[in-house]
Amino acid sequence: MQINIEIIGNTLVAKLFGELDHHCCDEVRAAVDREIERGRIKNLVFDLDGVSFMDSSGIGVIAGRYKKIKEFGGRTLIIRARPQVDRVLELSGIKKILECG
């Protein structure tokens, strides 16, 4: 898993590449949390264009970051999910609580 972090104003964009599964979730969680805890992030965008596979651990990472951002009154958005990843998002129900584009 490769993670590219970009901060645009008060929005953190996390571009992920590879498989978002139980093997790399701690790494993704730590990278995103580190930026959120610095206190200048209000909104979070997960760019999943480079993600070829995601399991329930990946859903957990996204849901946990959503809860953190929501506490600050911010928004979390998922963009560019590939069809196989979008299907996992749909089945998990996370698309009902998060904005997906």
Secondary structure, DSSP 8 states (H G I E B T S, - for coil): -EEEEEEETTEEEEEEEEEESTTTHHHHHHHHHHHHHTT---EEEEEEEEEEEE-HHHHHHHHHHHHHHHHTT--EEEE---HHHHHHHHHHTGGGTSEE-
